[in-house]
Amino acid sequence: MIVNTKQKTVVSNGGQKKWSETLVKVFELIHKNSKITRKELSETLKINPSAIQKHIAKLKTLGFIARVGPDKTGYWKAIKESKK
């Protein structure tokens, strides 16, 4: 699976699927800073923390990110390849 953040698409075995602009931004921020918090994502993107939680859940479900370690001292790991 490959993410093309410029075209906002995900290429997988089932074809291409479009991502929302916010979902792409969340992925890019996590990819750039694995220690970023949900609060920092919320403040950076100026959206509600519950919306950030939904985007993170989607990225985790799709297998693009995973949380390593506990909430306070852990970090995000980008699992899938990002193509810009």
Secondary structure, DSSP 8 states (H G I E B T S, - for coil): -EEETTTTEEEETTEEEE--HHHHHHHHHHHH-TT--HHHHHHHHT--HHHHHHHHHHHHHTTSEEEES-TTT-EEEE-SEEE-
